[in-house]
Amino acid sequence: MAPNEENPALVVAAFDELLNKEDVDINTLTAYATALISRLRSFSREAVSRTTAQRALMTEARNTMDHAHLGLQNLLYERRHLEREIQKCRQFEFIYQDIPLYPLEEFAELVPGVVGAIDNHELMKKRLEFENSERARLEDKKKALIAERDKLIKEKREHRLRLESESREEAEFAKVGDRFPMKAAALDGILADLTLVSGTPNPSSS
């Protein structure tokens, strides 16, 4: 009877069957027992080898699972972090929210072809850019008007000073004019006295 070479249980059963036979001589029993034991040892080595291989596969699978679990935990942490950052951004009060902008209807008239052609984010950027350019333009216009006002104030001040100077000069001339008849009369009196003394006629009295 040849031992089965594929199934260890059949090899063990064949060995038990061999032991239960009474008419088998010792040499035959020894030969069959040696063959069966050799086959069982081969099965044992194969089982150990398969067990070692399975343990290696399980270790590799466990490491892969641990790595995947760690990666998942990292992704969950990143997700929570991003969600917190998104929430902070949503709650953040941007300065543009307090800037008075042109009404949307007026902006659409001033900058045609923009409203409805782009998304809300790009639309807000366009409105802010337009608001900035308009404020810069108005600031330049304000500076120009202030410069023109200062120029007019300076010219008015210079004109007033010139008028005041001319008024003072006129007053001085008026004073001189008021004194001139008295001085002329005094001169006439002196000339008359000289005429009487010298006997020469007074030219101013002729």
C-alpha positions in Angstrom: 0.0 0.0 0.0 1.5 3.3 -1.1 1.1 6.4 1.1 -1.0 9.2 -0.3 1.3 12.1 -1.2 -1.2 14.9 -1.3 -3.4 14.8 1.9 -1.7 14.5 5.3 -4.9 13.1 6.9 -4.9 10.2 4.4 -1.2 9.5 5.2 -2.0 9.4 8.9 -5.0 7.1 8.2 -2.8 4.8 6.1 -0.3 4.6 8.9 -3.0 3.7 11.4 -4.4 1.1 9.0 -0.9 -0.4 8.6 -0.5 -0.6 12.4 -3.8 -2.5 12.8 -2.8 -5.2 10.4 -1.5 -8.4 12.0 -0.2 -10.3 9.0 2.4 -7.7 8.0 6.0 -8.6 8.7 8.2 -6.2 10.5 10.3 -5.3 7.5 7.3 -4.2 5.4 5.9 -2.4 8.4 9.2 -0.6 8.9 9.5 0.4 5.2 5.9 1.7 5.1 6.3 3.5 8.4 9.5 5.1 7.3 7.9 6.3 4.1 4.8 7.6 6.0 6.9 9.4 8.6 9.1 11.0 5.9 6.0 12.2 4.1 4.5 13.5 7.4 7.8 15.4 8.0 7.5 16.8 4.5 4.0 17.9 5.2 5.1 19.5 8.5 7.9 21.4 6.8 5.5 22.6 4.1 3.0 23.6 6.8 5.7 25.5 8.6 6.7 27.2 5.4 3.2 28.1 4.5 2.6 29.4 8.0 5.7 31.6 7.9 4.6 32.9 4.5 1.1 33.6 5.8 2.5 35.4 8.8 4.7 37.5 6.5 1.6 38.3 4.3 -0.4 39.1 7.4 2.4 41.4 8.7 2.6 43.1 5.4 -1.2 43.5 5.3 -1.2 44.8 8.8 1.5 47.3 8.0 -0.4 48.3 4.9 -3.5 48.7 6.9 -1.7 50.7 9.6 -0.2 53.0 6.9 -3.6 53.4 5.3 -5.1 54.2 8.7 -2.4 56.7 9.5 -2.9 58.3 6.1 -6.7 58.4 6.8 -6.1 60.1 10.2 -3.8 62.7 8.5 -6.4 63.4 5.9 -9.1 63.7 8.6 -6.8 66.1 10.5 -6.2 68.2 7.3 -9.9 68.2 6.6 -10.7 69.5 10.0 -8.0 72.1 9.8 -9.2 73.3 6.4 -12.8 73.4 7.6 -11.7 75.6 10.5 -9.7 77.8 8.2 -12.7 78.1 5.8 -15.0 79.0 8.8 -12.5 81.7 9.9 -12.4 83.1 6.3 -16.2 83.1 6.2 -16.4 84.9 9.5 -13.6 87.4 8.7 -14.8 90.9 8.0 -13.1 92.2 4.9 -12.5 95.9 4.6 -14.3 96.0 1.2 -17.5 95.2 3.0 -17.4 98.7 4.6 -16.4 100.5 1.4 -19.3 102.4 -0.1 -19.4 101.2 -3.7 -21.3 102.5 -6.7 -24.8 100.8 -6.9 -24.8 97.8 -9.1 -27.2 99.4 -11.6 -25.0 102.5 -11.9 -21.9 100.4 -12.2 -23.5 98.4 -15.0 -24.2 101.7 -16.8 -20.7 103.1 -16.3 -18.9 99.8 -17.1 -21.1 98.0 -19.7 -20.6 94.4 -20.5 -19.4 93.2 -17.1 -22.4 92.5 -15.0 -23.8 89.1 -15.9 -20.7 88.1 -17.8 -18.5 87.0 -14.9 -19.0 85.3 -11.5 -19.7 87.2 -8.3 -16.1 87.1 -7.1 -14.7 88.5 -10.3 -17.5 91.1 -10.4 -16.6 92.3 -6.9 -13.0 92.6 -8.0 -14.0 94.7 -11.0 -16.2 96.9 -8.8 -13.4 97.5 -6.3 -11.0 98.3 -9.2 -13.4 100.7 -10.7 -14.1 102.3 -7.3 -10.3 102.7 -6.7 -9.8 104.3 -10.2 -12.8 106.6 -9.6 -11.5 107.7 -6.2 -8.1 108.3 -7.7 -9.6 110.4 -10.4 -11.8 112.4 -8.0 -8.8 112.9 -5.7 -6.8 114.3 -8.6 -9.7 116.6 -9.5 -10.0 117.6 -5.8 -6.2 118.5 -5.7 -6.6 120.5 -9.0 -9.6 122.4 -7.5 -7.7 123.1 -4.3 -4.7 124.4 -6.3 -7.0 126.6 -8.3 -8.7 127.9 -5.2 -5.3 128.6 -3.5 -4.3 130.4 -6.7 -7.4 132.6 -6.7 -7.0 133.3 -3.0 -3.4 134.4 -3.6 -4.4 136.6 -6.5 -7.3 138.1 -4.5 -4.9 138.8 -1.6 -2.4 140.4 -3.9 -5.1 142.5 -5.6 -6.4 143.7 -2.2 -2.9 144.6 -1.1 -2.4 146.5 -4.3 -5.6 148.4 -3.8 -4.7 149.2 -0.3 -1.3 150.5 -1.4 -3.0 152.6 -4.1 -5.5 153.9 -1.6 -2.6 155.0 0.7 -0.9 156.7 -2.2 -4.1 158.5 -3.1 -4.5 159.7 0.5 -0.9 161.0 0.4 -1.6 162.9 -2.8 -4.8 164.3 -1.4 -3.0 165.6 1.7 -0.4 167.2 -0.6 -3.1 168.7 -2.7 -4.8 170.1 0.4 -1.6 171.8 1.5 -0.7 173.2 -2.0 -3.2 176.1 -2.0 -2.0 177.3 1.4 1.6 177.1 0.3 0.7 178.9 -3.0 -1.0 181.7 -1.1 2.0 182.0 1.2 4.3 182.3 -1.8 2.0 184.9 -3.3 2.3 186.9 -0.1 6.0 186.7 -0.1 6.2 187.8 -3.7 3.9 190.7 -3.0 6.1 191.8 -0.2 9.2 191.6 -2.4 7.4 193.6 -5.1 6.6 196.4 -2.7 10.2 196.4 -1.5 11.8 196.3 -4.9 9.2 198.1 -6.9 9.0 195.2 -9.5 5.5 194.0 -10.4 4.4 190.6 -9.1 4.0 188.2 -12.0 1.4 186.2 -10.3 -0.8 189.2 -9.7 -0.9 190.2 -13.3 
